[in-house]
Amino acid sequence: MKILFITPSLYIPGGVERVLTMKMNWLARHTDWDINVCLTDGMGKEPYYPLDHRIKVYNLNIGFEELWSLPFFRKVPVYLWKQRLYRKKLGALLETLRPDITDSLLRREINFLCSLRDGSAKVGELHVNRKNYRNFESHETNFLKEAFSKMWMEMLLRQLKRLDRFVVLTQEDAENWPEVPHVEVIPNPVERLASTPCHSERKRVIAVGRYSYQKGFDLLIEAWKSVHQRHPDWTLCVFGGGDTAPYERMLKEWALTDCVQLNAPTTEIEKEFLDSSLFVLSSRFEGFPMVLIEALGYGMPIVSFSCRCGPRDCLENGVNGWLVPTGDTEALADRICWMMEHPEERKAMGQQAFLTARRYQLDAVMPRWVELFKEVARHKSKEA
């Protein structure tokens, strides 16, 4: 079987790039399939995460990255021109490769992919929930952007209905797509889990993610103001990339600079997990929070907002963590304090968290992809 994955680039150290690389590497190592990946950007740049030598990489060099620096009104004509070029180049590549399966990560190619008559089955996988797909964040929207967002969704739905399979990450999100047939749920896998659960006694809470509106660290800092009043001997350590300046101003304003550390990304996050007693997820929304599964895999009890989507699929109140209403900083602070005040229950939740993570291991998740690809290929061959 020959499979072609399509994604914008692999040189960025992002969650989608990491997951796709894990999946392709696993397939290359555990099957005799021909694994290929098509990119549109990052020409000449090495993949951030190492690729198995058997995977063939094709870069069409469309350069959609140029759109990032253009004003909104200029994006449209440049985008349309690049889309025409992309369709032409991708169509030629598919005619040359003749894959059995074309797996799209549902970026710009979804607008025309199902119209290409190369004979391959078309699979789409979405790494963000429906409510936040091609959506503008509430603090930066306007009438024109809202109109574009609505138009994008209508166009997307027309194309998703034509796919042979549409894969989402959570059961919660699957229920958000009633218009689309052939919806499958396969969670993202994690590559490494601890051999034994963490039993740290250190009075330290950890959070991980980009310093962005989505990750809600402003809400976490607001909650920590209350936590610090009740437990001044505990510290909060955040690890992530991006601009920390807005959060540093909050810490100074509320006199929290001594008990909250805003750190850069680390390549030794496992060490930081094992040196902490509690993990907090303060995101406003997610597709499927990989860091949450990783924290579970190190036996860390969790306090999380019940944001769309992901936490409700893997957390059970009072069993492996606590879920609180998204944005409710008082509830977040209360549950964090409860964890601090109940060390035995916290350790028991960590043990359950460790067991929960087993179902997200790479070797547990990838056979589901293998079966899906086989099924789609069989169905396509019958149609032919």
CORZIWO-V724215 format. One record per residue. N is the residue number from 1. RES is the residue in one small letter. PSI is psi in whole degrees, -180 to 180 (* if undefined). D_LAST is the distance of its C-alpha to the last C-alpha in Angstrom with 2 decimals. Layout:
N/RES/PSI/D_LAST + N/RES/PSI/D_LAST
This chain:
1/m/139/15.93 + 2/k/128/16.74 + 3/i/136/17.81 + 4/l/118/19.44 + 5/f/145/21.99 + 6/i/124/23.54 + 7/t/157/27.16 + 8/p/-48/30.20 + 9/s/170/32.37 + 10/l/3/33.55 + 11/y/-12/37.24 + 12/i/137/38.41 + 13/p/59/39.72 + 14/g/170/37.90 + 15/g/-42/36.30 + 16/v/-44/32.71 + 17/e/-39/33.15 + 18/r/-46/34.69 + 19/v/-45/32.03 + 20/l/-42/29.10 + 21/t/-43/31.03 + 22/m/-46/31.70 + 23/k/-46/28.07 + 24/m/-43/26.88 + 25/n/-42/29.85 + 26/w/-45/29.20 + 27/l/-40/25.59 + 28/a/-33/26.91 + 29/r/-27/29.64 + 30/h/-2/28.02 + 31/t/170/24.57 + 32/d/22/23.51 + 33/w/158/20.88 + 34/d/109/21.13 + 35/i/126/22.57 + 36/n/154/23.01 + 37/v/135/24.68 + 38/c/130/25.02 + 39/l/156/28.38 + 40/t/-17/29.93 + 41/d/173/33.57 + 42/g/33/36.19 + 43/m/129/35.94 + 44/g/-5/38.19 + 45/k/137/38.80 + 46/e/146/38.24 + 47/p/139/36.23 + 48/y/-42/38.76 + 49/y/131/37.27 + 50/p/135/36.76 + 51/l/142/33.26 + 52/d/140/32.31 + 53/h/-17/32.61 + 54/r/-10/29.09 + 55/i/128/27.54 + 56/k/133/26.84 + 57/v/130/28.07 + 58/y/119/27.20 + 59/n/116/29.65 + 60/l/-10/28.91 + 61/n/50/32.56 + 62/i/-35/32.14 + 63/g/45/35.29 + 64/f/-16/34.74 + 65/e/-24/37.85 + 66/e/-30/39.93 + 67/l/-26/39.32 + 68/w/-33/41.36 + 69/s/1/44.58 + 70/l/147/44.20 + 71/p/159/45.88 + 72/f/-42/43.69 + 73/f/-22/44.06 + 74/r/-21/43.04 + 75/k/-38/39.86 + 76/v/-56/37.94 + 77/p/-38/38.15 + 78/v/-42/37.64 + 79/y/-46/34.66 + 80/l/-40/33.00 + 81/w/-45/33.64 + 82/k/-35/32.27 + 83/q/-42/29.13 + 84/r/-42/28.43 + 85/l/-41/29.07 + 86/y/-46/26.89 + 87/r/-43/23.85 + 88/k/-47/24.41 + 89/k/-41/24.93 + 90/l/-40/22.13 + 91/g/-42/19.62 + 92/a/-41/21.06 + 93/l/-42/20.93 + 94/l/-38/17.26 + 95/e/-32/16.54 + 96/t/-47/18.92 + 97/l/-37/17.94 + 98/r/60/14.13 + 99/p/156/14.33 + 100/d/-37/11.89 + 101/i/132/13.95 + 102/t/116/16.19 + 103/d/112/19.08 + 104/s/138/21.47 + 105/l/20/25.01 + 106/l/50/24.93 + 107/r/-135/27.40 + 108/r/-23/27.35 + 109/e/-18/23.71 + 110/i/-22/22.56 + 111/n/-20/23.88 + 112/f/-5/21.13 + 113/l/-45/18.54 + 114/c/-8/15.88 + 115/s/-11/16.42 + 116/l/124/15.50 + 117/r/60/12.27 + 118/d/-7/11.99 + 119/g/-6/8.47 + 120/s/153/10.38 + 121/a/142/10.83 + 122/k/121/14.19 + 123/v/137/17.10 + 124/g/137/20.59 + 125/e/132/23.82 + 126/l/128/27.13 + 127/h/19/30.43 + 128/v/152/32.79 + 129/n/162/33.30 + 130/r/-42/32.45 + 131/k/-23/36.12 + 132/n/13/36.61 + 133/y/126/33.37 + 134/r/39/34.36 + 135/n/149/37.62 + 136/f/143/41.08 + 137/e/146/43.72 + 138/s/-29/46.26 + 139/h/-4/49.13 + 140/e/19/47.56 + 141/t/164/45.82 + 142/n/179/46.95 + 143/f/-44/45.90 + 144/l/-43/43.79 + 145/k/-37/41.95 + 146/e/-39/41.33 + 147/a/-43/39.85 + 148/f/-41/37.48 + 149/s/-43/36.52 + 150/k/-42/35.70 + 151/m/-43/33.68 + 152/w/-43/31.70 + 153/m/-41/30.86 + 154/e/-41/29.70 + 155/m/-41/27.42 + 156/l/-46/26.13 + 157/l/-40/25.34 + 158/r/-39/23.22 + 159/q/-38/21.08 + 160/l/-34/21.05 + 161/k/-19/19.61 + 162/r/-9/16.44 + 163/l/153/16.00 + 164/d/-33/13.75 + 165/r/146/17.12 + 166/f/118/20.66 + 167/v/127/23.23 + 168/v/170/26.96 + 169/l/-23/29.94 + 170/t/154/31.95 + 171/q/-35/31.82 + 172/e/-44/34.37 + 173/d/-32/32.10 + 174/a/-36/29.05 + 175/e/-11/31.26 + 176/n/-3/31.80 + 177/w/57/28.25 + 178/p/-22/28.12 + 179/e/-16/26.10 + 180/v/126/23.09 + 181/p/168/20.51 + 182/h/43/19.10 + 183/v/130/22.35 + 184/e/150/23.15 + 185/v/117/26.61 + 186/i/116/27.17 + 187/p/161/30.62 + 188/n/143/31.58 + 189/p/163/32.91 + 190/v/144/36.28 + 191/e/-42/36.93 + 192/r/133/40.58 + 193/l/155/42.66 + 194/a/153/46.30 + 195/s/-27/47.32 + 196/t/153/49.93 + 197/p/153/50.46 + 198/c/138/52.84 + 199/h/43/56.33 + 200/s/140/57.98 + 201/e/-1/61.31 + 202/r/141/61.51 + 203/k/71/62.05 + 204/r/134/59.18 + 205/v/141/56.13 + 206/i/145/53.11 + 207/a/147/50.50 + 208/v/136/47.78 + 209/g/169/45.77 + 210/r/147/46.08 + 211/y/86/49.16 + 212/s/165/47.36 + 213/y/-41/47.52 + 214/q/-42/44.43 + 215/k/-13/46.08 + 216/g/30/49.16 + 217/f/-23/51.82 + 218/d/-39/54.24 + 219/l/-39/53.86 + 220/l/-43/54.32 + 221/i/-40/57.50 + 222/e/-42/58.79 + 223/a/-37/58.26 + 224/w/-27/59.91 + 225/k/-42/63.05 + 226/s/-40/63.56 + 227/v/-45/62.52 + 228/h/-34/65.05 + 229/q/-36/67.86 + 230/r/-29/67.30 + 231/h/72/66.34 + 232/p/-11/67.81 + 233/d/-3/67.43 + 234/w/152/63.59 + 235/t/155/61.60 + 236/l/127/58.19 + 237/c/123/56.22 + 238/v/137/53.24 + 239/f/129/51.00 + 240/g/169/48.70 + 241/g/167/48.26 + 242/g/-173/49.24 + 243/d/117/52.43 + 244/t/-7/54.90 + 245/a/-46/57.64 + 246/p/-35/57.09 + 247/y/-33/57.14 + 248/e/-36/60.18 + 249/r/-40/62.04 + 250/m/-43/61.29 + 251/l/-41/62.64 + 252/k/-42/65.81 + 253/e/-38/66.34 + 254/w/12/66.14 + 255/a/48/67.91 + 256/l/10/64.99 + 257/t/-24/64.90 + 258/d/-17/66.50 + 259/c/0/64.03 + 260/v/126/60.67 + 261/q/126/59.18 + 262/l/106/56.46 + 263/n/157/54.95 + 264/a/169/52.52 + 265/p/154/49.25 + 266/t/145/49.85 + 267/t/-2/47.96 + 268/e/49/49.83 + 269/i/-28/48.69 + 270/e/-43/48.73 + 271/k/-39/52.48 + 272/e/-39/52.96 + 273/f/-49/51.12 + 274/l/-16/53.28 + 275/d/13/56.38 + 276/s/160/55.74 + 277/s/-10/56.15 + 278/l/140/53.87 + 279/f/138/50.75 + 280/v/132/50.44 + 281/l/115/47.39 + 282/s/21/48.63 + 283/s/145/45.45 + 284/r/-31/45.08 + 285/f/160/41.28 + 286/e/165/38.65 + 287/g/-58/34.92 + 288/f/106/35.52 + 289/p/99/38.86 + 290/m/-38/38.34 + 291/v/-28/42.10 + 292/l/-44/42.61 + 293/i/-39/40.52 + 294/e/-42/42.36 + 295/a/-43/45.65 + 296/l/-40/44.68 + 297/g/-18/43.83 + 298/y/14/47.40 + 299/g/34/48.80 + 300/m/127/49.94 + 301/p/151/50.76 + 302/i/141/49.30 + 303/v/125/50.63 + 304/s/146/47.96 + 305/f/145/47.44 + 306/s/54/44.85 + 307/c/161/42.93 + 308/r/133/39.34 + 309/c/159/37.34 + 310/g/-56/37.59 + 311/p/-38/41.15 + 312/r/-19/40.82 + 313/d/-25/37.86 + 314/c/-4/39.94 + 315/l/140/43.60 + 316/e/121/45.65 + 317/n/128/49.09 + 318/g/-3/51.87 + 319/v/-64/49.60 + 320/n/8/48.22 + 321/g/-166/49.53 + 322/w/139/50.33 + 323/l/136/48.40 + 324/v/157/50.42 + 325/p/137/49.59 + 326/t/129/48.16 + 327/g/-9/51.01 + 328/d/92/53.78 + 329/t/-30/55.86 + 330/e/-43/58.60 + 331/a/-39/56.24 + 332/l/-47/54.76 + 333/a/-42/58.29 + 334/d/-44/59.30 + 335/r/-36/56.45 + 336/i/-45/57.08 + 337/c/-38/60.74 + 338/w/-43/59.96 + 339/m/-41/58.08 + 340/m/-34/61.07 + 341/e/-8/63.47 + 342/h/74/61.64 + 343/p/-37/61.08 + 344/e/-44/60.43 + 345/e/-36/57.82 + 346/r/-43/56.28 + 347/k/-39/55.97 + 348/a/-40/54.45 + 349/m/-37/51.81 + 350/g/-39/51.12 + 351/q/-42/50.52 + 352/q/-36/48.03 + 353/a/-43/46.35 + 354/f/-41/45.97 + 355/l/-38/44.22 + 356/t/-41/41.94 + 357/a/-21/40.63 + 358/r/-34/39.36 + 359/r/-5/36.20 + 360/y/8/35.27 + 361/q/150/35.61 + 362/l/-45/32.90 + 363/d/-15/32.33 + 364/a/-32/32.02 + 365/v/-41/29.60 + 366/m/-34/27.19 + 367/p/-26/25.79 + 368/r/-36/24.50 + 369/w/-41/22.52 + 370/v/-47/21.22 + 371/e/-40/20.05 + 372/l/-47/18.46 + 373/f/-42/16.47 + 374/k/-44/15.40 + 375/e/-45/14.44 + 376/v/-41/12.42 + 377/a/-41/10.57 + 378/r/-44/10.00 + 379/h/-40/8.84 + 380/k/-39/6.32 + 381/s/-33/5.04 + 382/k/-38/5.37 + 383/e/-39/3.80 + 384/a/*/0.00
